[in-house]
Amino acid sequence: MRSDDSDTMQNQPETGGDDSPSQEIVHPSPNSHDSIMDDSDTEDVQQYGKGGHHPVRLGDMLNERFKVIHKLGSGGFGIVWFCRDVAEEKWRAVKIATAQHSSASREVEVFGRLRERASAEQLEANHIAAPLEMFWIEGPNGRHLCLVMPVLGGPAHYWRWLLDTSKEQSAARIRRVCAQMARAVGFLHRHGVCHGDIKPGNMMMRLDGLDEMDEGQVVALLGKPRRRRVVLRTGESVRPGMTTSPGVPRHLVVPVRMDWCRRLLSDSVAVVDFGGSYFAGAAPEDNDYTVAYAAPEVLLWGSGDCGPHSDVWSLACTIFQIRHGPALFPSLDEPEVPYDVLDLEIMLGPLPEPFRTARRRAIAALLAKEYPDHNFEGIELRDDKMTDLDPTMCTRAELLAEINRIIGSEYSTVMEAVLDRRRKNRPRVTDVSSGSTDDGKRVPEVYCLTWEEVVQLSALLQKMLRYNPSERITMEEVLRDPWISS
């Protein structure tokens, strides 16, 4: 699982710059079992080994056809490279999956079903980023599945960040993109496919005019690739022929800046990253997901069956963020167990059974690992005041009092109160528990939803965010909702 959305808009790396001693990634020497140090702007070098990433150098020719120009991004399932299709003279993104994921990939099956039931034009019209073709490569770390995709721009939350949200037309554009997201997820569900990791970072904006640009123009947009030199713990640089872990590259390439395609971004979205997708009714036992967008039955595995209803929850969190700005549940960032569910409970009410018991047991098990001399069996959360070992922030009575304070006499739900930013100096959603920003100050908002939209969107999201999966509306109902369809 992932603790947060790795796609960010701030603190993007600067372009340019050569290798230097401060730009090194440390790889273990042979037979070393120590942890590996890594830079956050590159993939984990530890994943270069049997079953891991395929080592690629800039300028390599993949499948004798795709020239590697730059890196678009990386994740646990693979790395996406910006390539020139020298045969078709097109720009393409080539995703090279890790060898381990390639051997057990569900993407081939999922896209196989979608291809059987829909044409390429239908997939595009329904905002699905399907591979144009696939091929396999053999490498020192195993056999790798390669997916050839159209090149896409930044994620939807970056696109939204670029908009002037003080203008009314921006609201219409954002709503259209949210409707496209819903249409895409609805299309998947109609064909029995669950995405498994719906989030803003997996909603990428399409580009206009890229294929009309020559290599010189594109390289100028991308900027000079920056690299991180891989060294052993002994201080030696990795060189050809060294007896280190197989398939370790000499350099790691820093992904291209998110704003490289800023002037090419369209208002059309495409759903990407089907590495965690599965067929409805056949949810995997071990799936990768992003905690802040995961439904309770996903966070607390074993307390419910994952399925289309889990995508509905994640889509609600995504729509909220794209329309409103901040994440809906920012406190859900623990990778092992949902420690702090205050944002969740303030928005939706106290966590019910069976999730409450499942969470208590998960936290007790985690605390038992950290404090082996203590007995955490039967630990109660939110029933008593917080202790040093209790990860909660308030009692149940205090929680309900806070909910009532936020709702006041103006609103029916906390969701309405959070979405309604008509008044100046209203706290952001990340501050609903404290009523202030991170630095204790209140900031004026530059754009406000109309009251009609507040009521409509709040009603839709509340129906998508039911704790009980069986009580959530389906994607068919989402698509018929007036906030989506109008």
Stockholm file with secondary structure:
# STOCKHOLM 1.0

chainA/1-486         MRSDDSDTMQNQPETGGDDSPSQEIVHPSPNSHDSIMDDSDTEDVQQYGKGGHHPVRLGDMLNERFKVIHKLGSGGFGIVWFCRDVAEEKWRAVKIATAQHSSASREVEVFGRLRERASAEQLEANHIAAPLEMFWIEGPNGRHLCLVMPVLGGPAHYWRWLLDTSKEQSAARIRRVCAQMARAVGFLHRHGVCHGDIKPGNMMMRLDGLDEMDEGQVVALLGKPRRRRVVLRTGESVRPGMTTSPGVPRHLVVPVRMDWCRRLLSDSVAVVDFGGSYFAGAAPEDNDYTVAYAAPEVLLWGSGDCGPHSDVWSLACTIFQIRHGPALFPSLDEPEVPYDVLDLEIMLGPLPEPFRTARRRAIAALLAKEYPDHNFEGIELRDDKMTDLDPTMCTRAELLAEINRIIGSEYSTVMEAVLDRRRKNRPRVTDVSSGSTDDGKRVPEVYCLTWEEVVQLSALLQKMLRYNPSERITMEEVLRDPWISS
#=GR chainA/1-486 SS CBSSCCCCSSSCCCSCCCCCTTSEEEECCTTCCSCCCCCTTSCCGGGCSTTSCCCCCTTCEETTTEEEEEEEEECSSEEEEEEEETTTTEEEEEEEECHHHHHTCSHHHHHHHHHHHSCHHHHHHTTBCCCSEEEEEEETTEEEEEEEEECCCSBHHHHHHHSCTTSHHHHHHHHHHHHHHHHHHHHHHHTTEECSCCSGGGEEEEESSGGGSCHHHHHHHHCCCCEEEEEETTSCBCCTTCCSSTTCCSEEECCCCGGGGGGGEEEEEEECCCTTCEETTCCCSSCCCBGGGCCHHHHTTTSSCCSHHHHHHHHHHHHHHHHHSSCSCTTCCCSSSCCCCHHHHHHHCSCCTTHHHHHHHHHHHHHHHHCTTSCCTTCCSSSSCCCTTCCCCSCHHHHHHHHHHHHTTTCSSHHHHHHCCCSTTCCCGGGTTTSSCTTSCCCCCSCCCCHHHHHHHHHHHHHHCCSSGGGSCCHHHHHHSHHHHC
#=GC SS_cons         CBSSCCCCSSSCCCSCCCCCTTSEEEECCTTCCSCCCCCTTSCCGGGCSTTSCCCCCTTCEETTTEEEEEEEEECSSEEEEEEEETTTTEEEEEEEECHHHHHTCSHHHHHHHHHHHSCHHHHHHTTBCCCSEEEEEEETTEEEEEEEEECCCSBHHHHHHHSCTTSHHHHHHHHHHHHHHHHHHHHHHHTTEECSCCSGGGEEEEESSGGGSCHHHHHHHHCCCCEEEEEETTSCBCCTTCCSSTTCCSEEECCCCGGGGGGGEEEEEEECCCTTCEETTCCCSSCCCBGGGCCHHHHTTTSSCCSHHHHHHHHHHHHHHHHHSSCSCTTCCCSSSCCCCHHHHHHHCSCCTTHHHHHHHHHHHHHHHHCTTSCCTTCCSSSSCCCTTCCCCSCHHHHHHHHHHHHTTTCSSHHHHHHCCCSTTCCCGGGTTTSSCTTSCCCCCSCCCCHHHHHHHHHHHHHHCCSSGGGSCCHHHHHHSHHHHC
//
